[in-house]
Amino acid sequence: MLELIVFTSGGVLLALEIVASRVLAPTFGNSIYVWGSLIGVFLTALSVGYWLGGRVADRYPTHGVFCGLVFLAGLLTVPIPAAAPPLLSALAAADLDSRAGPLVAALVLFFPASVVMGTISPYAVRLSARSVATVGGTAGRLYALSTLGSIAGCFAAAFWLISVMGVREVILALGLVEMGLAVLGLLGLRRAGAATVAALLLVGSGAGSARLVPPEGPEVVYARDTVYHRITVSDEGRIRYLKLDNYWQSALDLDDPHRTVFRYADYMHLGMVFQPNPQRVLVIGMGGGTIPKRYVEDYPQVHVDVVDIDPEVVEVAHRFFGVPRGGRIRAFAQDGRQFVRRTQDRYDHVLMDAYLRDTLPFHLATREFFQEVRAKLRPGGAFVVNVIGALEGPRSRLFRAVYRTLAEVYAGVYVFPVDFHPGGWAEALRNIIVVGTDHRWPPGQVRARAQAVRSLVKVSGFDAAVADLYTRPIATDDVPTLTDDFAPTDVLLAVR
């Protein structure tokens, strides 16, 4: 029983660490600061727990105290789903920086339970050791079991639990496991029935307290945790929104599905200026499918491939946002870079809408990736990228790094900040559409080309998009070229 508790507690600890990322993601994203905070907090908690467990075990080497610690670990785990929403809301309101926010949240939510879980292995060593001559073997065996349990918990959480259960339910189940083991260990296996009933009652009360904070509002029509996102679909009035973690991704007017709700989607048609007769188009990032859907509706000759890493996002786009299955749209659940590398097709337009406000997949922003995309473009093709950032000031560093990197791959790089007009505030955060092509045209020629193809483009915001062509110099001397070896995107996103 002692070894079972050690093994299982190791699994609970690592499963909790994996699931913790899904707790913090809706508020802080999935940046390296989030993962650094979680890993650092859990390792610190383990260090404190190892030390504390050894001290307590030497003073109170009893089976009852040991089981009490196991029970306490579960008891501290159960309230996390109830404590997280108000804490995260308060931290978001406090507007802490991208490092302090997730660190404070991880400390408050996960440090106490993790410290107590850290006491279990050294305490078990003290109870199992029969002599000084065998204490080394005992410690090695029990710590190996704990580590094996951690491996099992890591795989179970990452590959299975998050996909089949909500984050709240996973955390409550982990607390149930710990408390159930403690009661079983204290009462003995022959009284397992009573122990199980007691544990279920305790966790049931904990689950009830967690549900005092409703997980979603009445406007939510669908919500699910996946291995990549917390997906939420909500109807606010007659507009349906898709939210991935803490970011609004897409919107659909239920009364006029053809209308563009988020303005930047109209700007994604700017590739028509440079290649006005596309036959094949690749869209990286499905979201609610606004962009691929408009392409097949507006350009009858176009066949669109759309790729998104999360298969559930693809399914949500089909079910809730009217993206057709089959026909001239092919949808793939795959990493965008892997798809580009493996596909044998070549495209006239490649449209990338995979960056978020506070985080982005760094491997989709490097020179090597931009070169791979260029190799899959047909002659004269256009690579259109949606970047969220500012044109100038401290929040512009990521945009300027992406611009610098694109300029090392493409002969012509054109910038179209959404809804930016002469005299506008260049330090404001906004969508910035950047187009990379082999054409090197002056601004006047770009505008003339846009006028020549105007009859081909159906989106109402196309003229405004062309008019927003940004012609001011873009400073790049203080930002790096992003490469697979060096792409500090999280640092560039952070505001100094």
N, C-alpha and C positions, 0 to 999 in steps of 0.2 A: 504493500500500500504506500509506503514511504517513497519508493522509487517511482510509482505511478504518479504521485503528487508532484515530484520533482520534474518528471518528464512533461506532464500536462501543464504545469505552471510555466515552464519555459515556452511552451507553445502559445499559451494565453498571452504572455508578455509580447512576443513578436507579432502575433496577430493584432494585438491592440496597437502596436506601433504602426503597422501597415494601415489599419483602419483609421488611425489618428489623422493621416493625411487627408482622408475624405471629410473629416470633421472640420479641418482648417481650410480646405480648398475653397468652399463657397465665399469665405471672407478674404483670404489672403492669396488665393491662387495655388499653383503647384510649382512655385519658383524654387530655386536651390536654397533660398533662405528658409522656406517652410521645411524642406527636408533636413537642412542643417540644424534647424531648431529642434526638430523631433529627435533626430539621431543624438544630438548633444544632450538633450534633456533626458532621454532614456538611458544613455550611457552614464550620465552623472547620477541618476537615480539608482542604477545598478551598483555603482561604486559605493554610494552611501548605504545601500541596502546590504551589500556584502559585509561592510564594516559593522553595521548595526546588528545584523543577524549573528555574526560571530560573537559580539559582545553579549547579546541577550542569551544566546545558546549556552555560553560558559556560565552565566549566572543562573539561568532557569532551564536546565536541560531536561525538559519534560515533554511528553507527547502532547499533553493538553495545550501548552503554550504554543507549540509548533502548529497545531491545527487551528488555534486561535489566530495566528498570523495569516495562515492560508485563507481563513474566513474573512479576516479584515481586508485582505487584498481584493477579494470579490466584492465586499461591501463598499469599498472605495471606488470600484469600477462602475457599479450600477448607476450612481447618480450622474455620471458624465453626460449622458444625452439630455438630462434636464438642465444641467448647469451650463452647457455649451452655448445655447442660443442667447441668453441674456449677457453672458460674458463677452461673446464675440460681437454682439451689437454694441456693447459699451466700448470695446476696443476700437471698433470701426468709427464710432463717434469721436473717440479721442484722437483719431487721425495720427496714430503713431507711424513711424517710418516702416519701410518694408522689412527691416530686420527686427525691430523691437516688437512689432505686433505679434507675429507668429511665435516669437520666443516667450513672451509673457503668456500667451494663450496655452502653449505647450506646458509651461511650468505649472500653471494653475490647474489645468485639467488632468494632466497625465503624470506629473511628478509624484504625488502622494501614493497612488496605487502602485506605481512602478518601484518605488522605494521598498514597499512592503513585499512585493514579489521578489525583490533582490535578496531579502532575508532568508528565503526558503532554502536555497541550496546550501549555504554555510550551516544553517541550523540542522538540515538533514545530515550533513557530514558529522556534526557533533553527536547526533542521536545514533548514527550507524557505526561509528568508530568503536571498536572493541579493545584496541590496544594501540600504543604509539607505533608499534612495528607495522601495523596495517593501515594507519590513517592516510598515508599517501595514496594507496590503492583505492581506498574508500572515496577519498575526495575526487580522484580522477574519474572513477566510475560515475559518481553522481553528477559531476559537472559535465561529463560527456552525455549523460542522459538529458540533462537540462538543455544542452546545446542541440541535441537531436530533436528534442521537443520544439525548440525555437525554429529549427529548419522546417519541421512539419507545420508549425503554426504560420510561418511565413508563406509557404506554398498554399496552405488551405485558405488563408485570407485573400491572397493575391489572385489565385487561380479559380476560387470557387465561392467563398462566403460572400464577398462583395457583389458578386454577380447574381446570387440567388436570394439574398436577404438585404434589407435596408441597413444602413449604418447603425441606426439606433438599435435595431434588433440584434445585430452582431455584437455590439458592446454589451447589451444586456445578457446575451447568451454567454459571453466570456465571464461576466460576473457570476452567472448561474453555475458555470462549471467550477469556478474556484470555491464558491460557498458549498456547493454539493460535495466536492472532494473533501473539504474540511469536516463537514458533518459525518460523511462516511468514514473518514479516518478516525474521528473521535468516537463514534458509536460502534464501529466494527461492521464488516460486510454483512453479517447476519441480520443486521438491523437496517439494511439498505432501504427498505421500503419507507420506514419512518423518516429516514434522513432525506430521501428524495422529496417526500411530501413537504417537509420543513423548508427545504431549499426552494421548492417551487413557490411556496407561500411568500417567502422573503423576497424572491425576485419578482413575483407578481405585484407585491406592494411597491417595489422599486419601479417596475414598468409603469404602474399607475401614476406614480409621481412624475415620471419622465413625460407621460402623455399630457400632463397639465399644460405643457407648452405645445400647442398644435403644430405638427410638422409642416403643414402647408395651409394657405388660406383657401377660402371657398372658391376663389376664381381658378384654382389649379385643376386642370383636367387630366394631367399625367405627371408623375414624378417617379424617377428611378435613379438609383445609384449604380453606376457601371465602374469598371476598372479604370476608366479615364475621367469621368465627369459625374457630377450630380446634375441630371437632366430634369428640367422643369418646363412644362408647357402650361401656359395660363392664358385665359381669356379675360381681357380687361376691356369692358364694353364690347365693341365689335372688332377689336384687334386681338389677334392671337400672337403671343410672344413665345419664343424659345430662349431659354436661359441655360447656359452651361456654367456650372459652379456659380460664380458671382457676376457673370457677364451676360448682358443681353446680346444675343447672337443673330436672331432673325425675327421678323414680324410679318404677319399676313392680315390683310384687310378681308374679313370674312364676307363683307358685302361686295367688295370689288377685288377679287384675288389677283387681278392683273396689275393693280396699283402698287408702286414701290413705296413702302413705308419708311425704310431707312435709306436716306438719300445716297449714301455711298455706293449702293448697288447699281445706280445709274452710271456712276463713274467707271464701273468695271467694264463698260462697253467701249472705253476709249481705245482699246486695241483695234477697233474698226478704222480709226484714223490711219493706222500704219499698215494694216492688212484688211482691206474692205470686203474681201470675198472668202471668209473662212469656211472650210469644209469640215475640219475636225478641231474640236476644242477640248482642252483638259481643264477641269476645275479641281483645285486642291483645297479641300475644306467644304463639307456639305452644308453644315448649319441647317437652316430650314429649307434650303434648296432654291432660294429666290433667284440666284444668278443662273444656274443651269436651266431652271424652268423658263426664265425669260429668253434665254438664248434659243431654245428649241421653239418657243412660241413666235419669236420675232424673226428668226432667220431659217426659213424652211429647208435650206440646203445643209444645215449644220447638224452634225452628230456630236454629242457631248459625252465624254467620260468624266465622271465625278468620283473622287476618292476621299474617304474620311477614315481615320484610324479607328473610330468607334463604331462598331456595327449597329449599336442601338441608336446612334444619331441618324444613321442611314434609314433605319426602320421608322423612326419618329418623323423624318422628312416625308416618307411615303404616307404614313398613317394620318398625320395631323396637318401637313402643309401642302398636300396636293401634288407632290412630285410623282410623276407617272412611273410605273414599273415597266421597264422595257421600252420598246419603240426606239426613238432616237437618243434616249438617255441610257447609259450603262453606269450603274453605281457599283463601286468596289469598296469593301471594308478593308483598308490596308493603310499602312504608313505611306505618306505622300512621297517621301524620298525613295522608299523601296519600289513604289510603283513606277516612278520616273526611271529608275535604274533598270527595271526589268522589262518594261513595255517595249515592244517592237514597233509601235505606232509612232508617227510624227504628227505634230499639231501645228495649226496656224496661230492659235491663241492658247497660251497657258495662263490661267487666272488663279492666283493664290490668295485665299481668304482664310488663312490658318493662324494668324497672329491675334493675340488678345491684348487687352489694355495693360495688364500687369504681368503677363508672362507670355512666352512664345517658345515653340520648339526650336532650340538653337540650331539644330542640324538642317532646318529649313531656311536658314538665313546666312549661310556661309558661301564663300566664293566657289568652293567645290560643288555645292548643290546648284548654284546659279549656272555653273558651267555645264552640269548634267542637263539642266533644263534647256539651255541653249542648243545642246546637241540634239534634242528631241524636237526643236522648232524647225519648220520648213523655211526655206529662204523667204526673207521679208516678214517672218512671224513676229509676234509681240508677246512679251512676258509682262503681265499686269499684276502688281502686288499691292495689297491693301495693308498699309502700315498705320498703326495708331501711335501718334506722338505729336510733338510740336515742331514747328519750323525753325524756331530759335529758342534760346534760353536753356535752362537746366534740364527740361523735359524733352529736349530735341536730340539728345545724344544717340539714342537708338536709331531714330530715323536717319540721322546723318551718317551713322555707321553703315546702315543698310544701303544708303545712297552711294557712299564711297565704294562699297563692295560691288554693287551692281555696275558702277562706272568702270571697274577694272575688268568686267566681263563683256559688257555691251557697248557698242560704239556710241549709241545715243541713249540717254537716260532723261526722261521727262517727268516732271513733278506736277501733280494736280491736287492741291489741298482742297478738301470738300468745304464748300461754302466759305471760301476765303476771298475777300475782295480787297482792292487797293486801299491801303490805310488800315486794314484789319490787324488785329492783335496776333502777331506771329508766335507768341509764347503760349497760346491757348492749345489745349489738347484736342485733337481732332483726327478723323480719318484722313490719311494722305495716300493718294493713289500714285504709285510710281510705275512708269512704263519703261522697260528696257527693250531696245530693238537694235538692228544693224543700220538703221537710218540715222543720219546726223543732219537734222533739219533745223534751220533757224525758226524762232517763234512764228514769224509771219507765214512760213510755209506750212507749219503745223496747222495753223488756223485755216489756211486756204484748203488744205487737204480735208479738214473737218467739214468745211462748207461743201466740198465736192461730194462727200459721202453722206450728207445729212439725210437725204431721202431714204437711205437704207436703214437708218437707225430709228427705232420706234419709241425708245424710252424718252419720256418728256423732259428729263433733266440733262439731256446730252449737250444742249447748247450752253447751259450754265457750267457744265463740267469742262468743256473746252475753254470757256472764258476764264476759268480759274487756273489756267496754265501759269505756273510760278516761274518767273524769270529772274528773280534776285539771285545773287551769288549764294551758294551753300557752302559754309565753312566745313572742311573735313580734316583739317590738320590736327585737331585735338581728339579725334576718335579713331579707333583702329579699323583696319580691314578685318572682317570677320572670316575666320577660317575654321576648318574642322579641328585644328590644333588649338586655336585661341579664339573663342567666341564668348566674351563676358557679357552676355545679353542681360543677365539679371542685374549686374552692376550698372549697365547703361540705362536700364529701366528705372533704377532708383534715383530719386531726386536728391541732389546734394544739398 
